[in-house]
Amino acid sequence: MSQMPKTLVHRWTPRVLFELSCKPMHFNAIQRAIEAPSARMLSQLLKRLARDGILERHVIAVGPPASVRYSLTTLGIELQKSTEALVDFWRKNAPEIQERRFVNAEAARADAARQADAGTA
């Protein structure tokens, strides 16, 4: 696990993979679709995904400036399917997970209150 590229667990990677699973896209279209916080961050992410073999980067030299289109590779398609399975898991189990978070947070607050009361007694 320590060798897993940070790119694969980057917060925007699943969104990029989902958008590109539908069709190849240009940079600006990806940026609009995922509502990326900055062009620089998205550019770096796309370059790393291309470097890792997840995306193909196609430069279309129509004229200045050159246009770049991105598409998923076979590895990218496989990763997107795995990511989709995680999203499906979350959708199915989110209510239970959120309920457990709430219950555990309440228990932790109660424990902290008991410890505070014991310390002042």
Protein Blocks (a to p, Z undefined) as FASTA:
>chain_A
ZZpcfklmgfklmmmmmmmmmpccdfklmmmmnopabfklmmmmmmmmmmnomaccdddd
fbccddddddddfklmmmmmmmmmmmmmmmmmmmmmmmmmmmmmmmmmmmmmmmmmmmmZ
Z
